[in-house]
Amino acid sequence: MPQYHGAVEPEHDSSERIGVLLVNSGSPDSASVRDIRRFLDRLLSDPRVVELPRWLWLPILRGIILPLRPLRSAHKYRAIFAAGRSPLLQLSGELRAALEAELATRPTPPVSVAIGMLYSKPSVHDAIVGLIDAGVRRLIVVPLFAQYSGVTTAAVYDKVGSVLASLRRVPEVRYVADFHDHPDYIEALRASIAAHWAAHGRSGHLLLSWHGIPSAYCDKGDPYPRRCHATAQLLADALKLREGEWSVAFQSRFGGGKWLRPYTEEVLDALPARGVRTVTVACPGFAIDCLETLEEIDVTDRARFLAAGGTRFDYVPALNARPAHVLALANLVQSHARGWSNDSAARSGVAFPRVVSIT
């Protein structure tokens, strides 16, 4: 049944209010085995994530993986959940608030920003309904995945589309498909690594680690690895790194199939044997720190590198709510709101400014 929201119109001109929906994958509600199992069930049941036929995959998922994997993962989640709270949810809330505050300083129509998670709370459904009830009639959807992939960005399109299909009043929608080469995003990454080196000293090698996907997805046309390598090259150029001073690898494999290579753990194993005993690791594909960065990289892979003969391992935190990240997203939103914002400015007699670069 279609759902009905916004029956009573707000007093302001709702046709001018713009909503911004930031979407990420999500996180378990807690570090309990039950909540981890619920989250993994939602994540791994998505055909965008695992493309096997449902008749084959779901019995494996629910008969083998879900009874066992949450038990093994629980201690990892407990290690990063401060006071029982997900760092991804906490940091996402900080980013949402900072972006809304930044957009409020610009001469645009009123803007409301919400966070929606694909596989956990707050859900994409609740975020969209909340924005509509707040008077939003124009919506910009920003998947927090700078490098497009069918596994992530297309899953956001699917989820948003299914929510809109259930609503009576559907807002006008624009999607941000990709920003892997946006100058402000590259500058935010550059600044974060440069600041880390300024504070801690530069290491012998910069490893840029990205979440992997099955190689078969790329063989079918997923542009994700090309996007990752393009971002990496732009970032290396911005940092003025020479060949051999940096490399790209892929992490977070699941299952036994062939995934994008080289694997992060194999690169870290090999670096000390090449004489590289100090390494800086950054994960540009993760907008917000989460299990894959805080535990997999900064705990497990750190120990791996040191055990292989490394002497120093530095992890550069994700962009999170850093001011440069907030400005990059605000400029991205502002550029996608053109036309909407210009219409409002014309009615009010305000000249709408050009997008301001943070570089």
C-alpha positions in Angstrom: 0.0 0.0 0.0 1.3 3.5 -0.8 2.2 5.6 2.2 0.9 9.1 2.7 3.1 11.8 4.3 3.1 15.5 4.4 -0.7 15.9 4.4 -0.3 19.2 6.2 2.0 21.6 4.3 4.6 23.5 6.4 4.2 27.3 6.5 7.4 28.0 4.5 7.5 27.6 0.7 8.0 23.9 0.5 8.8 24.0 -3.2 12.1 25.7 -2.4 13.3 23.4 0.4 16.0 21.0 -0.7 16.8 17.7 1.0 20.2 16.1 0.9 20.3 12.4 1.6 23.7 10.9 2.5 23.7 7.1 2.1 26.2 4.6 3.4 26.0 0.8 3.9 25.4 0.8 7.6 26.5 -0.9 10.8 25.1 -3.3 13.3 23.0 -1.6 16.0 25.3 -3.1 18.6 28.2 -5.5 18.9 25.9 -8.3 20.0 25.9 -11.5 17.9 22.2 -11.0 17.2 22.6 -7.5 15.8 25.6 -8.5 13.8 23.7 -11.4 12.3 20.7 -9.2 11.4 23.0 -6.7 9.7 24.9 -9.3 7.7 21.7 -10.9 6.6 20.5 -7.7 5.1 23.8 -6.9 3.6 24.6 -10.3 2.1 21.0 -10.9 0.9 21.3 -8.0 -1.5 21.7 -9.2 -5.1 23.9 -6.2 -5.7 26.4 -7.5 -3.1 26.3 -11.2 -4.0 25.2 -11.9 -7.5 24.7 -15.7 -7.2 21.2 -17.1 -7.9 19.0 -16.7 -4.8 18.1 -20.4 -4.8 21.8 -21.2 -4.5 23.0 -18.4 -2.3 20.4 -17.9 0.4 20.6 -21.5 1.8 24.4 -21.1 2.0 24.0 -17.7 3.7 21.4 -18.7 6.2 22.5 -22.3 6.8 26.3 -21.8 7.0 27.5 -18.2 7.1 25.0 -16.5 9.4 25.2 -19.1 12.1 29.0 -18.9 12.2 30.4 -15.6 11.0 28.7 -13.3 13.5 30.3 -15.3 16.3 33.8 -14.7 14.8 33.1 -11.0 14.1 31.6 -10.0 17.5 35.0 -9.4 19.2 36.1 -7.2 16.3 33.0 -5.0 16.6 33.4 -4.9 20.4 36.9 -3.6 20.0 35.8 -0.5 18.0 32.3 0.2 19.5 33.1 2.9 22.1 30.5 2.7 24.9 28.6 0.2 22.8 28.1 2.7 20.0 29.0 2.2 16.3 31.7 4.6 15.2 30.3 4.7 11.7 26.9 5.9 13.1 28.5 8.5 15.4 30.8 9.9 12.8 28.1 10.0 10.2 25.9 12.0 12.5 28.8 14.5 12.9 29.2 14.7 9.2 25.5 15.3 8.7 25.3 18.1 11.2 28.5 19.8 9.8 27.2 19.6 6.2 23.8 21.0 7.2 25.5 23.9 9.1 27.8 24.6 6.1 25.0 24.7 3.6 23.0 27.0 5.9 25.7 29.6 5.4 25.2 29.7 1.7 22.6 31.8 -0.2 20.5 28.8 -1.2 17.0 27.7 -0.4 16.5 26.0 3.0 18.4 22.7 3.1 17.8 19.7 5.3 20.4 16.9 5.5 19.7 13.3 6.5 21.6 10.1 6.9 20.2 6.8 5.5 21.8 3.4 5.8 21.2 0.6 3.3 21.2 -2.2 5.7 20.8 -0.7 9.2 19.3 2.2 11.1 18.6 5.0 10.3 17.1 3.4 7.2 16.9 5.1 3.8 13.1 4.8 4.1 12.9 6.7 7.4 15.4 9.3 6.2 13.4 10.1 3.0 10.1 10.2 4.9 11.6 12.5 7.5 12.8 14.8 4.8 9.4 14.9 3.0 7.7 15.6 6.3 10.1 18.4 6.9 8.9 20.0 3.6 11.4 18.7 1.2 10.1 18.6 -2.4 13.5 18.4 -4.1 16.0 15.7 -3.1 19.7 15.2 -3.8 20.9 11.7 -3.1 24.6 11.5 -2.3 26.0 7.9 -2.0 29.1 8.2 0.3 31.0 6.1 -2.2 33.2 8.4 -4.3 34.1 5.6 -6.7 31.0 4.2 -8.5 30.3 0.5 -8.2 27.2 -1.6 -8.8 27.8 -3.1 -5.4 27.4 0.2 -3.6 26.2 3.1 -5.7 23.7 1.1 -7.7 22.4 -0.5 -4.5 21.6 3.1 -3.3 19.6 3.7 -6.5 17.7 0.5 -5.9 16.9 1.3 -2.3 15.9 4.9 -3.0 13.7 3.8 -5.9 11.9 1.2 -3.8 11.2 3.7 -1.1 9.9 6.3 -3.6 7.7 3.6 -5.2 5.9 3.3 -1.8 5.1 7.0 -1.4 2.2 9.0 -2.7 4.1 12.3 -2.9 7.5 11.8 -4.6 10.0 14.6 -4.6 12.0 15.6 -7.6 15.3 13.6 -7.3 18.8 14.1 -8.5 21.6 11.5 -7.9 25.3 12.1 -7.4 26.7 9.1 -9.3 30.4 9.5 -8.7 33.0 12.1 -7.5 36.2 10.1 -7.7 38.0 12.8 -9.5 36.3 15.9 -8.0 39.1 18.4 -7.3 37.7 19.2 -3.8 37.6 15.5 -2.9 41.2 15.0 -4.1 42.2 18.1 -2.1 40.5 16.8 1.0 42.4 13.5 0.7 45.7 15.3 0.0 45.3 17.6 3.0 44.5 14.7 5.3 47.6 12.8 4.4 49.8 15.8 4.3 48.6 16.8 7.8 49.3 13.3 9.1 52.8 13.4 7.7 53.4 16.9 9.1 52.4 15.7 12.6 54.0 12.2 12.6 56.7 12.3 9.9 56.6 10.8 6.5 56.9 7.0 6.1 58.8 5.1 3.4 55.7 4.2 1.4 52.0 5.2 1.0 49.6 2.3 0.5 46.1 3.3 -0.7 43.7 0.5 0.3 40.3 0.1 -1.3 37.4 -2.2 -0.5 37.6 -5.1 -3.0 34.9 -6.5 -5.1 34.8 -9.9 -7.0 36.8 -9.7 -10.3 33.8 -11.2 -12.1 31.8 -8.0 -11.5 34.5 -6.0 -13.2 34.6 -8.5 -16.1 31.0 -7.7 -16.6 31.6 -4.0 -16.8 31.8 -2.5 -13.3 34.0 0.6 -13.6 35.0 0.5 -9.9 38.7 -0.5 -10.3 39.3 2.2 -12.9 37.8 4.7 -10.6 40.0 3.6 -7.7 43.2 3.8 -9.8 42.2 7.2 -11.2 41.7 8.6 -7.7 44.9 7.1 -6.6 46.9 8.7 -9.5 45.3 12.1 -8.9 46.1 11.9 -5.2 49.7 10.7 -5.8 50.1 13.6 -8.2 48.7 16.1 -5.7 51.2 14.7 -3.1 54.0 14.9 -5.6 54.9 11.3 -5.1 57.2 9.5 -7.5 56.7 6.0 -8.9 57.5 3.4 -6.3 56.6 5.7 -3.4 53.0 4.6 -3.4 50.8 1.7 -4.4 47.2 0.5 -4.6 45.7 -2.6 -3.0 42.3 -4.1 -2.2 41.0 -5.4 1.1 38.0 -7.0 2.8 37.6 -10.1 0.7 34.6 -12.3 1.4 34.5 -16.0 0.4 36.9 -17.9 -1.7 36.5 -16.5 -5.2 38.8 -14.3 -7.1 38.7 -10.6 -6.1 40.5 -7.5 -7.2 44.3 -7.7 -6.7 46.7 -7.1 -5.3 45.4 -7.9 -1.9 46.2 -5.4 0.9 47.5 -8.1 3.3 49.9 -9.5 0.6 51.3 -6.1 -0.1 51.9 -5.5 3.5 53.6 -8.8 3.9 55.9 -8.1 1.0 57.0 -4.5 1.8 59.5 -5.3 4.5 61.2 -7.9 2.3 61.7 -5.0 -0.2 63.3 -2.9 2.4 60.2 -0.8 3.1 59.9 -0.9 6.9 57.7 2.1 7.4 54.3 2.5 5.8 51.3 4.9 5.8 48.0 3.4 4.9 45.0 5.4 3.8 41.6 4.2 2.6 40.2 6.9 0.2 37.1 4.8 -0.6 35.8 4.9 2.9 34.2 8.3 3.7 33.6 7.3 7.3 35.7 5.1 9.6 34.2 1.7 10.2 35.1 -1.9 11.0 37.1 -2.3 7.7 39.4 0.6 8.6 39.5 0.7 12.4 39.8 -3.0 13.0 40.9 -4.6 9.7 43.5 -2.0 8.7 44.5 -0.3 12.0 44.6 -3.5 14.1 44.8 -6.7 12.1 46.9 -5.4 9.2 49.1 -3.3 11.5 50.0 -6.4 13.4 50.6 -8.3 10.1 53.0 -5.6 8.8 55.0 -5.4 12.0 55.2 -9.2 12.2 56.6 -9.3 8.7 59.5 -7.1 9.7 58.0 -3.6 9.5 58.9 -1.1 12.2 56.3 1.6 11.8 52.7 1.5 10.6 50.6 4.7 10.3 46.9 4.7 9.5 45.4 8.0 8.2 41.8 8.2 9.4 39.0 8.5 6.9 37.8 12.0 6.0 34.9 11.7 8.4 33.7 15.2 9.4 36.9 17.0 8.6 36.2 20.6 7.4 37.8 19.9 4.0 35.4 16.9 3.5 32.4 19.0 4.6 33.4 21.7 2.1 33.9 19.2 -0.7 30.5 17.7 -0.1 28.8 21.1 0.2 30.3 22.2 -3.1 29.2 18.9 -4.7 25.7 19.4 -3.4 25.6 23.1 -4.5 26.7 22.2 -8.0 23.9 19.5 -8.3 21.4 22.0 -6.9 22.0 24.5 -9.7 18.8 25.4 -11.5 16.8 24.7 -8.3 18.8 27.2 -6.4 18.9 29.7 -9.3 15.1 29.6 -9.6 14.8 30.5 -5.9 17.5 33.2 -6.1 15.7 34.7 -9.1 12.4 35.0 -7.1 14.2 36.6 -4.2 16.4 38.9 -6.3 19.6 37.3 -5.0 22.5 36.5 -7.4 23.6 32.9 -6.9 27.4 32.6 -6.6 29.7 30.3 -8.5 30.8 27.2 -6.6 33.8 28.0 -4.4 36.7 25.6 -4.5 38.5 24.6 -1.3 41.8 24.2 -3.2 
